[in-house]
Amino acid sequence: MSSVGRESLPLKPFSIQIEIAEIALVRKRIPPSGQIMYRKTKLQKLHLLYAKLNTCLVPGGTFFFTVALLERKRSLLTEHVDDLRLVFSAARKHRPFIIDAIVILPDHLHCIWTLPPGYSDFSTRWHDIKFRFAAKIPHGERRSIRRQNKGERGIWQRRFWEHVIRDGQDLSRHIDYIHYNPVKHGHVDRVTDWPYSSFHRYVRLGVLPQNWAAGEEVRQMDVE
Ligand code: NI
C-alpha cells in the first residue's frame, strides 16, 4: 500500500463501477409486471448515489480491499493475528462471504472477497470486523476529539480502499499482488517466508509452487 495513510480516501472514479452501478440501478427499477425499464442516468447522479451509499451495488461481486490501522507505526494486526482470525470467522458466520485471498501485514491488510449471490453490502461486514477486532485491543490508544465524542475507538482508519474485480485477469493480478505484498513492503525476501498469507493455502492446494515469485508486472503494480 503506498499512499493510503490518510484518514479519508477519495471515491474512486472507476468507470467499471459506474457501469455496474448503472446496471444495478436499472435492475432495481424493475416494476412488478416484470418489464425491464431501461433508464439512462447521468454519470454525475450515479457518482452522488455511490458516494451516498458508500457501498457497491454489485450483487454477489468480487472485491479487492485494503484496510489499514489508524496508527501506521503499530503492529496490532500481526501481534493479534489469532484474534483477527477469530473475528473474521465470527463475522463470516453472521454475514457470509468467501475470502479468495488475504495477507495480513503489521499495520494493514489486503484481501479479496466474493459475496454470496444477491448480496452486495461489504461495508457492514467491514464495520463488523473492525468493531469486533477493536474490542479485543486494550484501551489507551490516541483518539481524536471527534472519536472521543462519538465513543469510537482509534484503532482503524475509518475508510477503506475497495476495487471491483473486473474479470479473471484482474482477479489474478490482485491475488498475486496480495501474495507479493510482504516482499513489496520489505518484511521478507521470499513470499513463502511470510506466515500470514493465503499464499500457503494456494501452495497446499497445488495452485502455486512453494518458491513462487511475482512477475515483473505484479512487482510494478501500485494499488492502495
Ligand atoms: Ni500493502
Residues whose N, C-alpha, C, O or C-beta is under 5 A from the ligand:
A	BS01	NI	M1 N181
